[in-house]
């Protein structure tokens, strides 16, 4: 914990330390409501003008199993969930044993002494960490009843944490009521009883309590949500009113939110029988005149690939969300990985260019969804939003969007026209513009859409000349988009020894690694690239100013020794100084991992 001034209470009372941030890891089983505790703390931080970032692991089996939720709360900038925890809340002996190594030396272990007996703790651990044992399970039963069941102990533990960190009890009460009142008023009452019992428990063995300094975002109206929530609300704000999909982790949360919210705005979401049906239904809706969305994770994207190729050929606007997870095949459904880049950019047969955008944060998910819809409309092309399990499930606080400025209506225009050739080869910008079905064309020559190569009206053709022209047309409109993309900004000096390149959820850890490295006197800068396909122009000019260009990403180094994005950049610029810092362990980057790899690769 980063500490500031320390105030000591008189009369043998615990001291109270002012802190600027804390990393708290909660470990137990998925059935214990681990994510609920961390979620409450994260949302409280957002409502308390602080910054927050979370990280969670959950078992991929229906029967459940060990799980963690890590939350980093800071009064200032928070760029990653944190390398090491300041406090470990352990519900079981296996939680204690598995996660003690994640704790900083001198850190605090708050454990359930009903499951982890004090006499079982090795003496060397007692010397290295501060231990506080509380019989959480039995005290929960005592507080709320339950006939021997300790259901609700997560909320009791939240009360303990609220006391230790002097959290805003009134706001936590409101959060608990918001979460549980809709189900049953008695459930909300029980939750409040459990919380209050934990909050008022006397921590006899605690010699120190903590209090966060005021957040730096004073007066800033913040929203707190996960990446999946932000992306879904961004799609709604962008004007999307139809979606279709099939359940798969971790995309399903987006699907469920859209299914619940779209009808409030005159839209609907359809759960289909499979992935091919869902992408085809979304394409039909887009052809109807309003950009639609479908989505999945790696296995589902593979199944959608043929229809995405149809969208490229027909030049149909479409949003495809790919929430990446560990692969290949079923892989690791609940673990983070950035290994779908190749299928997102290159998946499909034939020359099949499409747009790929990778949001970097929860806030970026919201705005990237709007941007993706507008690019799909302007360039009449499928756009793949490439997020990952890390962004999808983590919670962050960010400035409340000005909905008056970002909400848009993308209803189709049915104004009659004299003549229309959607695939007009003489158009100065080469961009296809479809008419919504039902639009009157005075000439009587109505266009069609097809997956076959076609002429300017969409009618099938096998002409070699036309195929060359149409292939170039589909390619060149994305080259035009590349000229309009904003150039990425170097984080740190524009020249130096090492440039760390990130994409997607690696942005925060890379920027924090740059801060730490520069504080140690190293000439390290960072560059985050959001637009994966097409790439922004002039990246090579940025690379030229550095001796080492190291691409940080969560996938395997592959046969060429670089990751998927590193390989794409090296192929584009034929620059062998582009190398990869990669891993595929299913976990987010730690700052120390990045710094150690820099040292090893530049020695």
C-alpha positions as CSV (number, residue, x, y, z in Angstrom):
1,X,0.0,0.0,0.0
2,X,1.3,3.4,-0.9
3,X,1.1,5.4,2.4
4,X,1.0,9.1,3.2
5,X,0.7,10.7,6.6
6,X,0.0,8.3,9.5
7,X,-2.3,9.3,12.4
8,X,-2.0,7.3,15.6
9,X,-5.0,6.9,17.9
10,X,-4.6,7.2,21.6
11,X,-5.8,4.7,24.3
12,X,-4.4,1.5,22.6
13,X,-6.7,2.0,19.5
14,X,-5.4,0.9,16.1
15,X,-3.4,3.4,14.1
16,X,-5.0,4.8,11.0
17,X,-2.8,5.1,7.9
18,X,-3.7,7.4,5.0
19,X,-3.0,5.5,1.7
20,X,-3.1,6.5,-1.9
21,X,-3.8,3.0,-3.3
22,X,-4.3,-0.6,-2.3
23,X,-4.4,-4.0,-4.1
24,X,-6.7,-6.5,-2.5
25,X,-6.9,-10.1,-3.7
26,X,-10.0,-12.1,-2.6
27,X,-9.5,-15.9,-2.9
28,X,-12.1,-18.7,-2.4
29,X,-14.5,-20.7,-4.5
30,X,-16.6,-19.4,-7.3
31,X,-19.8,-20.4,-5.3
32,X,-18.8,-18.0,-2.5
33,X,-19.6,-14.8,-4.4
34,X,-16.0,-13.8,-4.7
35,X,-16.7,-11.6,-7.7
36,X,-19.6,-9.8,-5.8
37,X,-17.2,-8.6,-3.1
38,X,-14.7,-7.2,-5.5
39,X,-17.5,-5.8,-7.7
40,X,-19.0,-3.9,-4.8
41,X,-15.6,-2.4,-3.9
42,X,-14.8,-1.5,-7.5
43,X,-18.2,0.3,-7.9
44,X,-17.8,2.1,-4.6
45,X,-14.4,3.4,-5.8
46,X,-15.9,4.7,-8.9
47,X,-18.6,6.5,-6.9
48,X,-15.9,7.9,-4.6
49,X,-14.0,9.8,-7.3
50,X,-11.2,7.2,-7.3
51,X,-9.8,5.1,-10.1
52,X,-10.1,1.3,-10.1
53,X,-9.1,-1.7,-12.1
54,X,-10.0,-5.4,-11.4
55,X,-8.9,-8.8,-12.5
56,X,-10.6,-12.1,-12.0
57,X,-10.2,-15.8,-12.6
58,X,-13.1,-18.2,-12.6
59,X,-13.2,-21.9,-13.3
60,X,-14.5,-23.1,-16.7
61,X,-16.4,-26.0,-15.3
62,X,-20.1,-25.9,-14.3
63,X,-19.3,-27.4,-11.0
64,X,-17.2,-24.4,-10.1
65,X,-13.9,-24.4,-8.1
66,X,-11.2,-22.0,-6.9
67,X,-11.6,-18.4,-8.0
68,X,-10.0,-15.0,-7.3
69,X,-11.0,-11.4,-7.7
70,X,-8.3,-8.7,-7.5
71,X,-9.2,-5.1,-7.1
72,X,-6.8,-2.2,-7.3
73,X,-8.2,1.1,-5.9
74,X,-6.2,4.3,-6.2
75,X,-6.6,8.0,-5.5
76,X,-4.6,8.7,-8.6
77,X,-4.0,6.9,-12.0
78,X,-4.5,3.2,-12.1
79,X,-3.1,1.4,-15.2
80,X,-3.1,-2.2,-14.2
81,X,-4.7,-4.6,-11.6
82,X,-1.3,-4.6,-9.7
83,X,1.6,-7.1,-9.6
84,X,1.4,-7.9,-5.9
85,X,-1.4,-7.7,-3.4
86,X,-1.3,-5.6,-0.2
87,X,-4.0,-7.7,1.3
88,X,-5.1,-11.3,0.8
89,X,-8.6,-12.3,1.9
90,X,-8.5,-16.1,2.0
91,X,-11.7,-18.2,2.6
92,X,-10.0,-21.6,2.7
93,X,-6.7,-23.2,3.4
94,X,-6.3,-23.9,-0.4
95,X,-7.0,-20.2,-1.0
96,X,-4.2,-19.3,1.4
97,X,-1.7,-21.7,0.1
98,X,-2.3,-20.9,-3.6
99,X,-2.2,-17.2,-3.3
100,X,0.1,-16.3,-0.4
101,X,3.0,-15.9,-3.0
102,X,1.0,-13.0,-4.6
103,X,1.2,-11.0,-1.4
104,X,3.8,-8.3,-0.7
105,X,6.2,-8.9,2.1
106,X,4.7,-7.4,5.2
107,X,1.2,-7.6,3.6
108,X,-1.9,-8.5,5.5
109,X,-3.7,-11.9,5.4
110,X,-7.3,-11.8,6.5
111,X,-8.4,-15.4,6.7
112,X,-11.5,-17.4,7.7
113,X,-10.3,-19.2,10.9
114,X,-13.2,-21.7,10.6
115,X,-11.4,-23.2,7.6
116,X,-7.8,-22.2,8.1
117,X,-6.7,-23.0,11.6
118,X,-4.1,-20.6,13.1
119,X,-2.0,-23.5,14.4
120,X,-1.7,-24.7,10.8
121,X,0.1,-21.5,9.6
122,X,3.9,-22.0,9.4
123,X,6.0,-19.8,11.7
124,X,7.9,-18.4,8.7
125,X,4.7,-17.1,7.2
126,X,3.7,-15.5,10.5
127,X,7.1,-13.7,10.4
128,X,6.8,-12.6,6.8
129,X,3.1,-11.4,6.7
130,X,0.6,-10.0,9.2
131,X,-2.2,-12.5,9.8
132,X,-5.7,-11.7,11.0
133,X,-8.0,-14.6,11.7
134,X,-11.8,-14.2,11.9
135,X,-14.3,-17.1,12.0
136,X,-16.2,-15.6,9.1
137,X,-18.3,-18.7,8.3
138,X,-19.7,-19.2,11.8
139,X,-20.1,-15.5,12.5
140,X,-22.2,-15.2,9.3
141,X,-24.5,-17.9,10.4
142,X,-24.7,-16.3,13.8
143,X,-25.6,-12.9,12.2
144,X,-28.2,-14.0,9.7
145,X,-29.1,-17.7,10.5
146,X,-29.0,-20.3,7.9
147,X,-29.2,-23.6,9.6
148,X,-25.5,-24.3,9.5
149,X,-25.0,-22.8,6.0
150,X,-22.7,-19.9,5.6
151,X,-24.3,-18.4,2.6
152,X,-23.7,-14.6,2.8
153,X,-20.2,-14.8,4.2
154,X,-19.0,-12.8,1.2
155,X,-21.1,-9.9,2.3
156,X,-19.9,-10.4,5.9
157,X,-16.3,-10.3,4.6
158,X,-17.2,-7.1,2.7
159,X,-18.1,-5.5,6.0
160,X,-14.7,-6.5,7.5
161,X,-13.0,-4.9,4.5
162,X,-15.1,-1.8,4.8
163,X,-14.0,-1.4,8.4
164,X,-10.3,-2.0,7.7
165,X,-10.3,0.5,4.8
166,X,-12.8,3.0,6.2
167,X,-15.0,2.6,3.2
168,X,-18.1,4.7,2.8
169,X,-20.8,2.6,4.6
170,X,-23.7,4.6,3.3
171,X,-22.7,4.2,-0.3
172,X,-22.1,0.4,0.3
173,X,-25.6,0.1,1.8
174,X,-27.0,1.7,-1.4
175,X,-25.0,-0.7,-3.6
176,X,-26.2,-3.7,-1.6
177,X,-29.8,-2.5,-1.9
178,X,-29.5,-1.9,-5.6
179,X,-28.1,-5.4,-6.1
180,X,-30.6,-7.4,-4.0
181,X,-33.8,-5.4,-3.6
182,X,-35.1,-6.3,-7.0
183,X,-35.0,-10.0,-6.2
184,X,-36.6,-10.0,-2.8
185,X,-36.7,-7.3,-0.1
186,X,-35.9,-10.0,2.5
187,X,-32.7,-10.9,0.6
188,X,-31.6,-7.2,0.7
189,X,-32.3,-7.1,4.4
190,X,-30.3,-10.2,5.1
191,X,-27.4,-8.9,3.0
192,X,-27.4,-5.6,5.0
193,X,-27.5,-7.6,8.3
194,X,-24.5,-9.7,7.2
195,X,-22.6,-6.6,6.1
196,X,-23.3,-4.7,9.3
197,X,-22.2,-7.6,11.4
198,X,-18.9,-7.8,9.6
199,X,-18.4,-4.1,9.8
200,X,-19.0,-3.9,13.6
201,X,-16.8,-7.0,14.4
202,X,-13.9,-6.0,16.6
203,X,-10.7,-6.9,14.8
204,X,-8.8,-7.7,18.0
205,X,-5.6,-8.7,16.2
206,X,-5.5,-5.7,13.8
207,X,-3.1,-3.0,14.9
208,X,-3.6,-0.8,11.9
209,X,-6.5,0.4,9.8
210,X,-6.4,2.3,6.5
211,X,-8.1,5.2,4.9
212,X,-7.9,6.2,1.3
213,X,-6.8,9.7,0.4
214,X,-9.5,11.7,-1.5
215,X,-9.7,10.7,-5.1
216,X,-8.2,13.0,-7.8
217,X,-11.4,12.9,-9.9
218,X,-13.2,15.4,-7.6
219,X,-16.3,16.7,-9.2
220,X,-16.0,14.3,-12.1
221,X,-19.2,12.3,-12.6
222,X,-18.1,8.8,-13.2
223,X,-19.7,5.6,-14.4
224,X,-18.4,2.2,-13.3
225,X,-18.9,-0.9,-15.4
226,X,-17.2,-3.9,-17.1
227,X,-15.8,-3.9,-20.6
228,X,-18.7,-6.0,-21.9
229,X,-21.2,-3.6,-20.5
230,X,-19.4,-0.6,-21.9
231,X,-19.2,-2.1,-25.4
232,X,-22.9,-3.1,-25.4
233,X,-24.0,0.4,-24.2
234,X,-21.7,1.9,-26.9
235,X,-23.5,-0.1,-29.6
236,X,-26.9,1.1,-28.3
237,X,-25.6,4.7,-28.3
238,X,-24.3,4.2,-31.8
239,X,-27.8,3.4,-33.0
240,X,-27.6,-0.3,-33.3
241,X,-31.1,-1.8,-32.9
242,X,-30.7,-5.4,-33.9
243,X,-28.3,-8.1,-32.9
244,X,-28.1,-11.9,-33.2
245,X,-25.8,-14.3,-31.5
246,X,-25.2,-17.7,-29.8
247,X,-24.0,-18.0,-26.2
248,X,-20.3,-18.5,-25.6
249,X,-18.0,-17.3,-22.8
250,X,-17.0,-14.5,-22.5
251,X,-19.3,-12.9,-25.2
252,X,-22.5,-14.0,-23.6
253,X,-22.7,-11.0,-21.2
254,X,-22.9,-8.6,-24.2
255,X,-25.6,-10.8,-25.7
256,X,-27.7,-10.8,-22.5
257,X,-27.4,-7.1,-22.0
258,X,-28.5,-6.3,-25.6
259,X,-31.3,-8.8,-25.2
260,X,-32.5,-7.0,-22.1
261,X,-31.9,-3.4,-23.2
262,X,-32.6,-3.2,-27.0
263,X,-36.4,-3.6,-26.6
264,X,-36.4,-0.4,-24.5
265,X,-35.2,1.5,-27.7
266,X,-37.4,-0.3,-30.2
267,X,-34.9,-2.9,-31.1
268,X,-34.4,-6.6,-30.4
269,X,-31.7,-9.3,-30.0
270,X,-32.3,-12.8,-31.3
271,X,-30.6,-15.8,-29.9
272,X,-30.1,-18.2,-32.9
273,X,-29.6,-21.9,-33.2
274,X,-26.0,-21.6,-34.1
275,X,-23.2,-19.2,-35.1
276,X,-23.8,-19.3,-38.8
277,X,-27.5,-18.5,-38.4
278,X,-26.7,-15.5,-36.1
279,X,-24.2,-13.8,-38.4
280,X,-26.5,-14.4,-41.4
281,X,-29.5,-12.9,-39.5
282,X,-27.4,-9.9,-38.6
283,X,-26.3,-9.5,-42.2
284,X,-29.9,-9.5,-43.3
285,X,-30.7,-6.8,-40.8
286,X,-27.8,-4.7,-42.0
287,X,-29.0,-5.1,-45.6
288,X,-32.3,-3.8,-44.3
289,X,-30.7,-0.4,-43.8
290,X,-29.4,-0.3,-40.3
291,X,-26.0,-1.7,-39.1
292,X,-26.5,-4.8,-37.0
293,X,-24.2,-6.7,-34.6
294,X,-23.3,-10.3,-34.0
295,X,-20.5,-11.6,-31.8
296,X,-18.7,-14.6,-30.2
297,X,-15.4,-15.7,-29.1
298,X,-12.7,-17.7,-31.0
299,X,-14.6,-20.9,-31.7
300,X,-17.7,-19.0,-32.8
301,X,-15.7,-16.6,-35.0
302,X,-14.3,-19.5,-36.8
303,X,-17.8,-20.7,-37.6
304,X,-18.9,-17.2,-38.7
305,X,-15.9,-16.8,-41.1
306,X,-17.7,-17.9,-44.3
307,X,-20.5,-15.4,-43.8
308,X,-18.0,-12.6,-42.9
309,X,-16.4,-13.4,-46.3
310,X,-19.9,-12.9,-47.9
311,X,-20.1,-9.5,-46.1
312,X,-16.7,-8.5,-47.6
313,X,-17.8,-9.5,-51.1
314,X,-21.3,-7.9,-50.8
315,X,-19.7,-4.9,-49.1
316,X,-22.2,-5.1,-46.3
317,X,-21.8,-3.1,-43.1
318,X,-21.7,-5.3,-40.0
319,X,-20.3,-5.3,-36.5
320,X,-18.7,-8.5,-35.3
321,X,-17.5,-8.6,-31.7
322,X,-14.8,-11.1,-30.8
323,X,-14.2,-11.4,-27.1
324,X,-11.0,-13.4,-27.2
325,X,-10.2,-16.2,-24.8
326,X,-7.5,-18.9,-24.5
327,X,-7.4,-21.2,-27.5
328,X,-7.2,-23.1,-29.9
329,X,-10.4,-25.1,-30.0
330,X,-12.3,-24.9,-26.7
331,X,-9.0,-24.0,-25.1
332,X,-9.3,-22.1,-21.8
333,X,-12.8,-20.5,-21.9
334,X,-12.4,-18.3,-18.9
335,X,-8.8,-17.2,-19.4
336,X,-7.3,-14.2,-21.2
337,X,-5.5,-14.4,-24.5
338,X,-4.9,-12.2,-27.5
339,X,-4.7,-15.0,-30.0
340,X,-7.6,-14.3,-32.4
341,X,-5.8,-11.5,-34.2
342,X,-4.8,-13.7,-37.1
343,X,-8.3,-15.0,-37.7
344,X,-9.8,-11.5,-37.2
345,X,-7.5,-10.0,-39.8
346,X,-7.0,-12.9,-42.3
347,X,-9.8,-15.3,-41.5
348,X,-11.6,-16.4,-44.7
349,X,-10.8,-17.6,-48.1
350,X,-9.8,-15.4,-51.0
351,X,-8.7,-11.8,-50.7
352,X,-11.0,-10.7,-47.8
353,X,-10.1,-7.3,-46.4
354,X,-12.0,-6.1,-43.3
355,X,-11.6,-3.5,-40.5
356,X,-10.3,-4.7,-37.1
357,X,-10.3,-2.4,-34.1
358,X,-9.0,-3.4,-30.6
359,X,-10.3,-1.3,-27.7
360,X,-7.7,-0.7,-25.0
361,X,-9.8,-0.2,-21.9
362,X,-13.3,-0.3,-20.5
363,X,-13.9,3.3,-21.5
364,X,-12.4,2.7,-24.9
365,X,-14.9,-0.2,-25.4
366,X,-17.8,2.3,-25.2
367,X,-16.3,4.8,-27.7
368,X,-14.8,2.1,-30.0
369,X,-18.3,0.6,-30.5
370,X,-19.6,3.9,-31.7
371,X,-16.6,4.4,-34.0
372,X,-16.9,0.9,-35.4
373,X,-20.5,1.5,-36.3
374,X,-19.7,4.7,-38.1
375,X,-16.8,3.1,-40.0
376,X,-19.0,0.2,-41.1
377,X,-21.6,2.7,-42.3
378,X,-19.2,5.0,-44.1
379,X,-17.1,2.3,-45.8
380,X,-19.8,-0.3,-46.1
381,X,-17.7,-3.0,-44.6
382,X,-17.6,-5.5,-41.8
383,X,-15.8,-4.3,-38.7
384,X,-14.4,-6.7,-36.1
385,X,-14.2,-5.3,-32.5
386,X,-11.4,-7.4,-31.0
387,X,-11.6,-7.3,-27.2
388,X,-10.5,-10.0,-24.7
389,X,-11.5,-11.7,-21.5
390,X,-9.4,-9.3,-19.5
391,X,-11.3,-6.2,-20.7
392,X,-14.6,-8.0,-20.9
393,X,-14.8,-8.9,-17.2
394,X,-12.7,-6.2,-15.5
395,X,-14.3,-3.2,-13.9
396,X,-13.1,0.4,-14.3
397,X,-14.4,3.9,-13.6
398,X,-14.4,6.6,-16.2
399,X,-16.0,9.9,-16.9
400,X,-19.7,9.7,-17.7
401,X,-20.2,10.1,-21.4
402,X,-22.1,13.1,-22.7
403,X,-25.0,11.2,-24.3
404,X,-26.3,14.3,-26.0
405,X,-23.2,14.3,-28.1
406,X,-22.6,10.6,-28.7
407,X,-26.0,9.1,-29.2
408,X,-27.0,8.9,-32.8
409,X,-29.8,7.8,-35.0
410,X,-28.8,5.6,-37.9
411,X,-32.3,4.9,-39.3
412,X,-32.3,4.2,-43.1
413,X,-33.1,6.9,-45.6
414,X,-35.8,5.9,-48.0
415,X,-35.6,9.0,-50.2
416,X,-36.4,8.0,-53.8
417,X,-33.5,8.1,-56.3
418,X,-33.4,8.3,-60.1
419,X,-30.7,5.6,-60.6
420,X,-28.5,3.7,-58.2
421,X,-25.4,1.5,-58.8
422,X,-24.2,0.4,-55.3
423,X,-20.8,-0.9,-56.6
424,X,-20.2,2.1,-58.9
425,X,-16.6,1.8,-60.2
426,X,-16.6,5.4,-61.3
427,X,-17.3,6.8,-57.8
428,X,-14.5,9.1,-56.8
429,X,-14.1,7.4,-53.3
430,X,-14.8,3.9,-54.5
431,X,-17.1,3.3,-51.5
432,X,-20.3,1.2,-51.9
433,X,-23.6,2.7,-50.8
434,X,-26.5,0.4,-50.4
435,X,-30.1,1.5,-50.6
436,X,-32.4,0.2,-47.9
437,X,-35.0,-2.2,-49.4
438,X,-38.1,-0.4,-50.2
439,X,-36.4,2.7,-51.6
440,X,-37.9,3.7,-54.9
441,X,-35.5,3.7,-57.9
442,X,-37.1,5.6,-60.8
443,X,-35.0,3.8,-63.5
444,X,-36.5,0.5,-62.4
445,X,-33.1,-1.1,-62.4
446,X,-32.9,-2.4,-58.8
447,X,-29.6,-3.6,-57.4
448,X,-29.1,-7.0,-55.7
449,X,-26.5,-8.3,-53.3
450,X,-24.7,-11.6,-53.7
451,X,-21.7,-13.6,-52.6
452,X,-20.7,-14.1,-56.2
453,X,-18.5,-11.6,-57.9
454,X,-20.7,-9.0,-59.4
455,X,-21.0,-5.9,-61.6
456,X,-21.9,-2.4,-60.5
457,X,-25.6,-3.3,-59.9
458,X,-24.6,-6.5,-58.0
459,X,-25.5,-8.9,-60.7
460,X,-23.2,-12.0,-60.9
461,X,-20.4,-11.9,-63.4
462,X,-17.4,-14.0,-64.2
463,X,-15.6,-11.3,-66.0
464,X,-11.8,-11.3,-65.2
465,X,-11.7,-7.5,-65.8
466,X,-14.6,-6.8,-63.4
467,X,-13.1,-9.1,-60.8
468,X,-9.8,-7.2,-60.9
469,X,-11.7,-3.9,-60.6
470,X,-13.9,-5.0,-57.7
471,X,-11.0,-6.6,-55.8
472,X,-9.1,-3.4,-56.1
473,X,-12.2,-1.4,-55.0
474,X,-12.6,-3.5,-51.9
475,X,-8.9,-3.1,-51.1
476,X,-8.5,0.6,-51.9
477,X,-11.4,1.8,-49.7
478,X,-9.6,0.4,-46.7
479,X,-6.4,2.0,-47.8
480,X,-8.3,5.3,-47.9
481,X,-9.5,4.6,-44.3
482,X,-5.9,4.2,-43.3
483,X,-5.2,7.8,-44.4
484,X,-7.9,9.0,-42.1
485,X,-7.0,7.1,-39.0
486,X,-5.3,9.2,-36.2
487,X,-1.6,8.5,-35.7
488,X,-0.9,6.8,-32.4
489,X,0.9,9.0,-29.9
490,X,4.2,7.9,-28.4
491,X,4.0,7.5,-24.6
492,X,7.2,9.1,-23.5
493,X,10.0,10.7,-25.6
494,X,9.7,10.1,-29.4
495,X,13.1,8.5,-29.6
496,X,15.2,6.2,-27.4
497,X,16.6,2.8,-26.8
498,X,13.3,0.7,-26.5
499,X,9.8,1.2,-27.9
500,X,7.2,-1.0,-26.3
501,X,4.3,-1.6,-28.7
502,X,0.9,-2.7,-27.2
503,X,-2.5,-3.4,-28.5
504,X,-5.8,-4.2,-26.8
505,X,-5.7,-4.8,-23.0
506,X,-1.9,-4.6,-22.9
507,X,-2.0,-0.8,-23.0
508,X,-2.2,-0.2,-19.2
509,X,0.5,-2.6,-18.1
510,X,2.8,-1.3,-20.9
511,X,2.3,2.3,-19.9
512,X,3.0,1.5,-16.3
513,X,6.1,-0.4,-17.3
514,X,7.3,2.6,-19.2
515,X,6.7,4.8,-16.1
516,X,8.7,2.4,-13.9
517,X,11.5,2.0,-16.4
518,X,11.9,5.8,-17.0
519,X,11.9,6.4,-13.3
520,X,14.9,4.0,-13.2
521,X,16.7,6.1,-15.9
522,X,16.0,3.8,-18.8
523,X,15.3,5.2,-22.3
524,X,11.9,3.3,-22.8
525,X,8.8,4.7,-24.5
526,X,5.5,3.1,-25.4
527,X,3.2,3.1,-28.4
528,X,-0.4,1.8,-28.3
529,X,-1.9,0.8,-31.7
530,X,-5.7,0.5,-31.7
531,X,-6.3,0.0,-35.4
532,X,-5.1,-3.4,-36.4
533,X,-6.4,-3.5,-39.9
534,X,-5.8,-1.3,-41.7
535,X,-2.8,0.0,-39.8
536,X,-2.4,3.7,-39.5
537,X,0.1,5.2,-41.9
538,X,3.7,6.1,-41.0
539,X,4.3,3.7,-38.2
540,X,7.7,2.9,-39.7
541,X,8.8,6.5,-39.1
542,X,8.0,6.1,-35.4
543,X,9.9,2.8,-35.3
544,X,13.0,4.3,-36.9
545,X,13.7,6.4,-33.9
546,X,14.3,3.4,-31.6
547,X,16.9,0.7,-31.4
548,X,14.5,-2.0,-30.2
549,X,10.8,-2.3,-31.1
550,X,9.2,-4.9,-28.7
551,X,5.6,-5.9,-29.2
552,X,3.9,-6.9,-26.0
553,X,1.0,-9.3,-26.4
554,X,-0.7,-12.3,-24.9
555,X,-0.2,-15.1,-27.4
556,X,2.5,-17.5,-28.4
557,X,5.7,-16.3,-30.0
558,X,5.1,-18.7,-32.9
559,X,7.5,-20.2,-35.4
560,X,9.0,-16.8,-36.3
561,X,9.8,-15.8,-32.7
562,X,7.3,-12.9,-32.5
563,X,3.6,-12.9,-31.6
564,X,0.7,-12.4,-33.9
565,X,0.7,-8.6,-34.0
566,X,4.5,-8.5,-34.0
567,X,4.5,-10.8,-37.0
568,X,2.0,-8.6,-38.8
569,X,4.1,-5.5,-38.2
570,X,7.3,-7.2,-39.2
571,X,5.7,-8.5,-42.4
572,X,4.4,-5.0,-43.2
573,X,7.7,-3.1,-42.5
574,X,10.3,-5.8,-43.1
575,X,12.1,-4.7,-40.0
576,X,13.9,-7.4,-38.0
577,X,14.3,-5.1,-35.0
578,X,10.6,-5.7,-34.4
579,X,10.5,-8.6,-31.8
580,X,8.0,-10.0,-29.5
581,X,7.4,-10.0,-25.7
582,X,4.7,-12.7,-25.5
583,X,3.2,-15.2,-23.1
584,X,0.1,-17.4,-23.1
585,X,-0.4,-18.5,-19.5
586,X,-4.0,-17.2,-19.4
587,X,-3.1,-14.3,-17.0
588,X,-2.7,-10.6,-17.5
589,X,0.7,-9.0,-17.7
590,X,2.6,-8.1,-14.6
591,X,4.8,-5.0,-14.8
592,X,7.8,-7.0,-13.5
593,X,7.4,-9.6,-16.3
594,X,7.6,-6.9,-19.0
595,X,10.6,-5.1,-17.3
596,X,12.5,-8.4,-16.9
597,X,11.9,-9.3,-20.6
598,X,13.1,-5.9,-21.7
599,X,16.3,-6.4,-19.7
600,X,16.9,-9.9,-21.2
601,X,16.2,-8.8,-24.8
602,X,18.4,-5.7,-24.7
603,X,21.3,-6.9,-22.7
